[in-house]
Amino acid sequence: MTKTIKTNQLNIITLNNKTYIPFQLHQLPSYYQDIPLSEQFKLKGYTYINLNELKSFNKDITTFNKYLDGQYTPSK
């Protein structure tokens, strides 16, 4: 079985039927230390973490922008 890397515009990588989400160093989730090293790798300045591992922590990973929850009020 050959290992292939498929990428798309968002830099989400599919490797051996597993999906990996990219994070920059300052974007890593607070529970990063609890994720096993076998479920992550580093490539070109990004840390890629297995999507299934992220979901196992029951966290919403769809957005990290606090203003996208529909409660936005303009600041002064």
Jmol script that loads the backbone (N, CA, C; Angstrom):
load data "model"
ATOM      1  N   MET A   1       0.847  -1.174   0.000  1.00  0.00           N
ATOM      2  CA  MET A   1       0.000   0.000   0.000  1.00  0.00           C
ATOM      3  C   MET A   1       0.886   1.229   0.000  1.00  0.00           C
ATOM      4  N   THR A   2       0.693   2.099  -0.955  1.00  0.00           N
ATOM      5  CA  THR A   2       1.496   3.312  -1.029  1.00  0.00           C
ATOM      6  C   THR A   2       0.833   4.428  -0.249  1.00  0.00           C
ATOM      7  N   LYS A   3       1.656   5.255   0.330  1.00  0.00           N
ATOM      8  CA  LYS A   3       1.148   6.403   1.067  1.00  0.00           C
ATOM      9  C   LYS A   3       1.117   7.594   0.118  1.00  0.00           C
ATOM     10  N   THR A   4      -0.047   8.179  -0.022  1.00  0.00           N
ATOM     11  CA  THR A   4      -0.179   9.349  -0.884  1.00  0.00           C
ATOM     12  C   THR A   4      -0.780  10.487  -0.086  1.00  0.00           C
ATOM     13  N   ILE A   5      -0.396  11.676  -0.452  1.00  0.00           N
ATOM     14  CA  ILE A   5      -0.932  12.875   0.173  1.00  0.00           C
ATOM     15  C   ILE A   5      -1.782  13.595  -0.855  1.00  0.00           C
ATOM     16  N   LYS A   6      -3.044  13.830  -0.510  1.00  0.00           N
ATOM     17  CA  LYS A   6      -3.927  14.605  -1.364  1.00  0.00           C
ATOM     18  C   LYS A   6      -4.202  15.913  -0.648  1.00  0.00           C
ATOM     19  N   THR A   7      -4.051  17.011  -1.354  1.00  0.00           N
ATOM     20  CA  THR A   7      -4.303  18.308  -0.728  1.00  0.00           C
ATOM     21  C   THR A   7      -5.373  19.051  -1.523  1.00  0.00           C
ATOM     22  N   ASN A   8      -5.993  20.024  -0.870  1.00  0.00           N
ATOM     23  CA  ASN A   8      -6.908  20.914  -1.559  1.00  0.00           C
ATOM     24  C   ASN A   8      -6.520  22.341  -1.217  1.00  0.00           C
ATOM     25  N   GLN A   9      -7.302  23.317  -1.605  1.00  0.00           N
ATOM     26  CA  GLN A   9      -6.940  24.712  -1.396  1.00  0.00           C
ATOM     27  C   GLN A   9      -6.827  25.091   0.067  1.00  0.00           C
ATOM     28  N   LEU A  10      -7.568  24.444   0.937  1.00  0.00           N
ATOM     29  CA  LEU A  10      -7.580  24.805   2.340  1.00  0.00           C
ATOM     30  C   LEU A  10      -6.453  24.157   3.126  1.00  0.00           C
ATOM     31  N   ASN A  11      -5.578  23.437   2.473  1.00  0.00           N
ATOM     32  CA  ASN A  11      -4.465  22.732   3.089  1.00  0.00           C
ATOM     33  C   ASN A  11      -4.921  21.633   4.033  1.00  0.00           C
ATOM     34  N   ILE A  12      -6.121  21.141   3.868  1.00  0.00           N
ATOM     35  CA  ILE A  12      -6.576  19.978   4.611  1.00  0.00           C
ATOM     36  C   ILE A  12      -6.016  18.768   3.883  1.00  0.00           C
ATOM     37  N   ILE A  13      -5.335  17.906   4.617  1.00  0.00           N
ATOM     38  CA  ILE A  13      -4.640  16.777   3.999  1.00  0.00           C
ATOM     39  C   ILE A  13      -5.380  15.489   4.303  1.00  0.00           C
ATOM     40  N   THR A  14      -5.543  14.667   3.272  1.00  0.00           N
ATOM     41  CA  THR A  14      -6.069  13.325   3.434  1.00  0.00           C
ATOM     42  C   THR A  14      -4.921  12.360   3.204  1.00  0.00           C
ATOM     43  N   LEU A  15      -4.628  11.569   4.234  1.00  0.00           N
ATOM     44  CA  LEU A  15      -3.508  10.625   4.175  1.00  0.00           C
ATOM     45  C   LEU A  15      -4.001   9.284   4.689  1.00  0.00           C
ATOM     46  N   ASN A  16      -3.966   8.277   3.828  1.00  0.00           N
ATOM     47  CA  ASN A  16      -4.435   6.934   4.194  1.00  0.00           C
ATOM     48  C   ASN A  16      -5.853   6.954   4.764  1.00  0.00           C
ATOM     49  N   ASN A  17      -6.730   7.643   4.075  1.00  0.00           N
ATOM     50  CA  ASN A  17      -8.152   7.746   4.442  1.00  0.00           C
ATOM     51  C   ASN A  17      -8.383   8.411   5.790  1.00  0.00           C
ATOM     52  N   LYS A  18      -7.444   9.203   6.263  1.00  0.00           N
ATOM     53  CA  LYS A  18      -7.610  10.004   7.477  1.00  0.00           C
ATOM     54  C   LYS A  18      -7.476  11.468   7.080  1.00  0.00           C
ATOM     55  N   THR A  19      -8.290  12.318   7.664  1.00  0.00           N
ATOM     56  CA  THR A  19      -8.276  13.742   7.353  1.00  0.00           C
ATOM     57  C   THR A  19      -7.540  14.486   8.454  1.00  0.00           C
ATOM     58  N   TYR A  20      -6.612  15.355   8.045  1.00  0.00           N
ATOM     59  CA  TYR A  20      -5.813  16.127   8.984  1.00  0.00           C
ATOM     60  C   TYR A  20      -6.066  17.615   8.769  1.00  0.00           C
ATOM     61  N   ILE A  21      -6.289  18.332   9.877  1.00  0.00           N
ATOM     62  CA  ILE A  21      -6.584  19.755   9.850  1.00  0.00           C
ATOM     63  C   ILE A  21      -5.323  20.522  10.246  1.00  0.00           C
ATOM     64  N   PRO A  22      -4.958  21.586   9.497  1.00  0.00           N
ATOM     65  CA  PRO A  22      -3.738  22.331   9.822  1.00  0.00           C
ATOM     66  C   PRO A  22      -3.959  23.373  10.920  1.00  0.00           C
ATOM     67  N   PHE A  23      -2.965  23.521  11.762  1.00  0.00           N
ATOM     68  CA  PHE A  23      -2.952  24.549  12.800  1.00  0.00           C
ATOM     69  C   PHE A  23      -1.588  25.203  12.801  1.00  0.00           C
ATOM     70  N   GLN A  24      -1.542  26.512  12.959  1.00  0.00           N
ATOM     71  CA  GLN A  24      -0.282  27.183  13.205  1.00  0.00           C
ATOM     72  C   GLN A  24      -0.014  27.110  14.699  1.00  0.00           C
ATOM     73  N   LEU A  25       1.215  27.413  15.099  1.00  0.00           N
ATOM     74  CA  LEU A  25       1.615  27.251  16.487  1.00  0.00           C
ATOM     75  C   LEU A  25       0.702  28.007  17.447  1.00  0.00           C
ATOM     76  N   HIS A  26       0.338  29.225  17.119  1.00  0.00           N
ATOM     77  CA  HIS A  26      -0.501  30.022  18.015  1.00  0.00           C
ATOM     78  C   HIS A  26      -1.974  29.626  17.958  1.00  0.00           C
ATOM     79  N   GLN A  27      -2.354  28.741  17.034  1.00  0.00           N
ATOM     80  CA  GLN A  27      -3.749  28.324  16.881  1.00  0.00           C
ATOM     81  C   GLN A  27      -4.043  26.971  17.515  1.00  0.00           C
ATOM     82  N   LEU A  28      -3.051  26.317  18.072  1.00  0.00           N
ATOM     83  CA  LEU A  28      -3.256  24.972  18.598  1.00  0.00           C
ATOM     84  C   LEU A  28      -4.309  24.977  19.699  1.00  0.00           C
ATOM     85  N   PRO A  29      -5.167  23.971  19.717  1.00  0.00           N
ATOM     86  CA  PRO A  29      -6.211  23.923  20.750  1.00  0.00           C
ATOM     87  C   PRO A  29      -5.612  23.734  22.137  1.00  0.00           C
ATOM     88  N   SER A  30      -6.365  24.107  23.156  1.00  0.00           N
ATOM     89  CA  SER A  30      -5.867  24.032  24.528  1.00  0.00           C
ATOM     90  C   SER A  30      -5.599  22.594  24.959  1.00  0.00           C
ATOM     91  N   TYR A  31      -6.263  21.638  24.357  1.00  0.00           N
ATOM     92  CA  TYR A  31      -6.086  20.229  24.707  1.00  0.00           C
ATOM     93  C   TYR A  31      -5.050  19.546  23.810  1.00  0.00           C
ATOM     94  N   TYR A  32      -4.194  20.317  23.176  1.00  0.00           N
ATOM     95  CA  TYR A  32      -3.186  19.788  22.244  1.00  0.00           C
ATOM     96  C   TYR A  32      -2.288  18.744  22.903  1.00  0.00           C
ATOM     97  N   GLN A  33      -1.918  18.955  24.150  1.00  0.00           N
ATOM     98  CA  GLN A  33      -1.022  18.022  24.843  1.00  0.00           C
ATOM     99  C   GLN A  33      -1.653  16.650  25.038  1.00  0.00           C
ATOM    100  N   ASP A  34      -2.975  16.559  25.005  1.00  0.00           N
ATOM    101  CA  ASP A  34      -3.667  15.289  25.213  1.00  0.00           C
ATOM    102  C   ASP A  34      -3.802  14.477  23.934  1.00  0.00           C
ATOM    103  N   ILE A  35      -3.468  15.038  22.792  1.00  0.00           N
ATOM    104  CA  ILE A  35      -3.585  14.349  21.515  1.00  0.00           C
ATOM    105  C   ILE A  35      -2.330  13.511  21.294  1.00  0.00           C
ATOM    106  N   PRO A  36      -2.471  12.217  21.012  1.00  0.00           N
ATOM    107  CA  PRO A  36      -1.291  11.357  20.818  1.00  0.00           C
ATOM    108  C   PRO A  36      -0.444  11.813  19.627  1.00  0.00           C
ATOM    109  N   LEU A  37       0.855  11.620  19.745  1.00  0.00           N
ATOM    110  CA  LEU A  37       1.766  12.014  18.669  1.00  0.00           C
ATOM    111  C   LEU A  37       1.509  11.232  17.390  1.00  0.00           C
ATOM    112  N   SER A  38       0.940  10.034  17.504  1.00  0.00           N
ATOM    113  CA  SER A  38       0.663   9.233  16.308  1.00  0.00           C
ATOM    114  C   SER A  38      -0.473   9.819  15.481  1.00  0.00           C
ATOM    115  N   GLU A  39      -1.231  10.761  16.030  1.00  0.00           N
ATOM    116  CA  GLU A  39      -2.362  11.366  15.334  1.00  0.00           C
ATOM    117  C   GLU A  39      -2.064  12.786  14.863  1.00  0.00           C
ATOM    118  N   GLN A  40      -0.783  13.148  14.776  1.00  0.00           N
ATOM    119  CA  GLN A  40      -0.406  14.485  14.331  1.00  0.00           C
ATOM    120  C   GLN A  40       0.957  14.437  13.656  1.00  0.00           C
ATOM    121  N   PHE A  41       1.212  15.423  12.810  1.00  0.00           N
ATOM    122  CA  PHE A  41       2.530  15.574  12.207  1.00  0.00           C
ATOM    123  C   PHE A  41       2.735  17.029  11.827  1.00  0.00           C
ATOM    124  N   LYS A  42       3.976  17.393  11.594  1.00  0.00           N
ATOM    125  CA  LYS A  42       4.321  18.762  11.246  1.00  0.00           C
ATOM    126  C   LYS A  42       4.811  18.799   9.794  1.00  0.00           C
ATOM    127  N   LEU A  43       4.353  19.841   9.054  1.00  0.00           N
ATOM    128  CA  LEU A  43       4.737  19.989   7.659  1.00  0.00           C
ATOM    129  C   LEU A  43       4.647  21.458   7.281  1.00  0.00           C
ATOM    130  N   LYS A  44       5.739  22.014   6.796  1.00  0.00           N
ATOM    131  CA  LYS A  44       5.794  23.384   6.287  1.00  0.00           C
ATOM    132  C   LYS A  44       5.228  24.416   7.265  1.00  0.00           C
ATOM    133  N   GLY A  45       5.605  24.317   8.535  1.00  0.00           N
ATOM    134  CA  GLY A  45       5.198  25.310   9.520  1.00  0.00           C
ATOM    135  C   GLY A  45       3.827  25.093  10.121  1.00  0.00           C
ATOM    136  N   TYR A  46       3.150  24.042   9.732  1.00  0.00           N
ATOM    137  CA  TYR A  46       1.823  23.735  10.263  1.00  0.00           C
ATOM    138  C   TYR A  46       1.892  22.426  11.041  1.00  0.00           C
ATOM    139  N   THR A  47       1.064  22.321  12.056  1.00  0.00           N
ATOM    140  CA  THR A  47       0.867  21.070  12.771  1.00  0.00           C
ATOM    141  C   THR A  47      -0.480  20.521  12.331  1.00  0.00           C
ATOM    142  N   TYR A  48      -0.459  19.344  11.744  1.00  0.00           N
ATOM    143  CA  TYR A  48      -1.676  18.712  11.253  1.00  0.00           C
ATOM    144  C   TYR A  48      -2.160  17.702  12.280  1.00  0.00           C
ATOM    145  N   ILE A  49      -3.428  17.826  12.665  1.00  0.00           N
ATOM    146  CA  ILE A  49      -4.019  16.954  13.673  1.00  0.00           C
ATOM    147  C   ILE A  49      -5.182  16.207  13.039  1.00  0.00           C
ATOM    148  N   ASN A  50      -5.276  14.921  13.353  1.00  0.00           N
ATOM    149  CA  ASN A  50      -6.323  14.065  12.825  1.00  0.00           C
ATOM    150  C   ASN A  50      -7.695  14.598  13.234  1.00  0.00           C
ATOM    151  N   LEU A  51      -8.592  14.721  12.281  1.00  0.00           N
ATOM    152  CA  LEU A  51      -9.922  15.256  12.518  1.00  0.00           C
ATOM    153  C   LEU A  51     -10.696  14.422  13.534  1.00  0.00           C
ATOM    154  N   ASN A  52     -10.547  13.102  13.501  1.00  0.00           N
ATOM    155  CA  ASN A  52     -11.264  12.246  14.449  1.00  0.00           C
ATOM    156  C   ASN A  52     -10.798  12.488  15.882  1.00  0.00           C
ATOM    157  N   GLU A  53      -9.517  12.793  16.069  1.00  0.00           N
ATOM    158  CA  GLU A  53      -9.011  13.112  17.404  1.00  0.00           C
ATOM    159  C   GLU A  53      -9.605  14.422  17.899  1.00  0.00           C
ATOM    160  N   LEU A  54      -9.721  15.386  17.013  1.00  0.00           N
ATOM    161  CA  LEU A  54     -10.310  16.667  17.404  1.00  0.00           C
ATOM    162  C   LEU A  54     -11.769  16.486  17.813  1.00  0.00           C
ATOM    163  N   LYS A  55     -12.486  15.665  17.067  1.00  0.00           N
ATOM    164  CA  LYS A  55     -13.897  15.420  17.372  1.00  0.00           C
ATOM    165  C   LYS A  55     -14.064  14.646  18.673  1.00  0.00           C
ATOM    166  N   SER A  56     -13.077  13.846  19.053  1.00  0.00           N
ATOM    167  CA  SER A  56     -13.198  13.046  20.268  1.00  0.00           C
ATOM    168  C   SER A  56     -13.214  13.902  21.529  1.00  0.00           C
ATOM    169  N   PHE A  57     -12.770  15.139  21.435  1.00  0.00           N
ATOM    170  CA  PHE A  57     -12.784  16.034  22.585  1.00  0.00           C
ATOM    171  C   PHE A  57     -14.092  16.818  22.673  1.00  0.00           C
ATOM    172  N   ASN A  58     -15.043  16.525  21.787  1.00  0.00           N
ATOM    173  CA  ASN A  58     -16.361  17.172  21.772  1.00  0.00           C
ATOM    174  C   ASN A  58     -16.256  18.688  21.723  1.00  0.00           C
ATOM    175  N   LYS A  59     -15.343  19.181  20.949  1.00  0.00           N
ATOM    176  CA  LYS A  59     -15.177  20.621  20.787  1.00  0.00           C
ATOM    177  C   LYS A  59     -15.653  21.003  19.395  1.00  0.00           C
ATOM    178  N   ASP A  60     -16.181  22.205  19.259  1.00  0.00           N
ATOM    179  CA  ASP A  60     -16.573  22.724  17.958  1.00  0.00           C
ATOM    180  C   ASP A  60     -15.325  23.237  17.266  1.00  0.00           C
ATOM    181  N   ILE A  61     -14.926  22.579  16.181  1.00  0.00           N
ATOM    182  CA  ILE A  61     -13.702  22.968  15.487  1.00  0.00           C
ATOM    183  C   ILE A  61     -13.985  23.674  14.171  1.00  0.00           C
ATOM    184  N   THR A  62     -15.243  23.999  13.926  1.00  0.00           N
ATOM    185  CA  THR A  62     -15.581  24.577  12.635  1.00  0.00           C
ATOM    186  C   THR A  62     -15.079  26.006  12.505  1.00  0.00           C
ATOM    187  N   THR A  63     -14.993  26.744  13.597  1.00  0.00           N
ATOM    188  CA  THR A  63     -14.495  28.101  13.530  1.00  0.00           C
ATOM    189  C   THR A  63     -13.869  28.473  14.864  1.00  0.00           C
ATOM    190  N   PHE A  64     -12.878  29.330  14.809  1.00  0.00           N
ATOM    191  CA  PHE A  64     -12.245  29.820  16.014  1.00  0.00           C
ATOM    192  C   PHE A  64     -12.486  31.314  16.167  1.00  0.00           C
ATOM    193  N   ASN A  65     -13.364  31.872  15.333  1.00  0.00           N
ATOM    194  CA  ASN A  65     -13.660  33.280  15.398  1.00  0.00           C
ATOM    195  C   ASN A  65     -14.840  33.495  16.328  1.00  0.00           C
ATOM    196  N   LYS A  66     -14.624  34.204  17.437  1.00  0.00           N
ATOM    197  CA  LYS A  66     -15.676  34.361  18.441  1.00  0.00           C
ATOM    198  C   LYS A  66     -16.841  35.203  17.951  1.00  0.00           C
ATOM    199  N   TYR A  67     -16.665  35.945  16.857  1.00  0.00           N
ATOM    200  CA  TYR A  67     -17.714  36.812  16.358  1.00  0.00           C
ATOM    201  C   TYR A  67     -18.630  36.127  15.346  1.00  0.00           C
ATOM    202  N   LEU A  68     -18.385  34.881  15.015  1.00  0.00           N
ATOM    203  CA  LEU A  68     -19.190  34.202  14.012  1.00  0.00           C
ATOM    204  C   LEU A  68     -20.346  33.413  14.616  1.00  0.00           C
ATOM    205  N   ASP A  69     -20.648  33.631  15.876  1.00  0.00           N
ATOM    206  CA  ASP A  69     -21.708  32.867  16.523  1.00  0.00           C
ATOM    207  C   ASP A  69     -23.068  33.553  16.442  1.00  0.00           C
ATOM    208  N   GLY A  70     -23.184  34.634  15.701  1.00  0.00           N
ATOM    209  CA  GLY A  70     -24.461  35.305  15.560  1.00  0.00           C
ATOM    210  C   GLY A  70     -24.710  36.347  16.631  1.00  0.00           C
ATOM    211  N   GLN A  71     -23.796  36.498  17.547  1.00  0.00           N
ATOM    212  CA  GLN A  71     -23.951  37.447  18.653  1.00  0.00           C
ATOM    213  C   GLN A  71     -23.086  38.684  18.454  1.00  0.00           C
ATOM    214  N   TYR A  72     -22.679  38.948  17.236  1.00  0.00           N
ATOM    215  CA  TYR A  72     -21.741  40.042  16.968  1.00  0.00           C
ATOM    216  C   TYR A  72     -22.381  41.394  17.224  1.00  0.00           C
ATOM    217  N   THR A  73     -21.673  42.227  17.954  1.00  0.00           N
ATOM    218  CA  THR A  73     -22.060  43.626  18.117  1.00  0.00           C
ATOM    219  C   THR A  73     -20.828  44.465  17.820  1.00  0.00           C
ATOM    220  N   PRO A  74     -20.967  45.505  17.020  1.00  0.00           N
ATOM    221  CA  PRO A  74     -19.803  46.311  16.657  1.00  0.00           C
ATOM    222  C   PRO A  74     -19.153  46.932  17.892  1.00  0.00           C
ATOM    223  N   SER A  75     -17.828  46.913  17.906  1.00  0.00           N
ATOM    224  CA  SER A  75     -17.111  47.542  19.012  1.00  0.00           C
ATOM    225  C   SER A  75     -16.735  48.953  18.629  1.00  0.00           C
ATOM    226  N   LYS A  76     -16.497  49.777  19.626  1.00  0.00           N
ATOM    227  CA  LYS A  76     -16.175  51.189  19.373  1.00  0.00           C
ATOM    228  C   LYS A  76     -14.749  51.375  18.997  1.00  0.00           C
TER     229      LYS A  76
END
end "model"
wireframe off; spacefill off
backbone 0.3
color backbone group
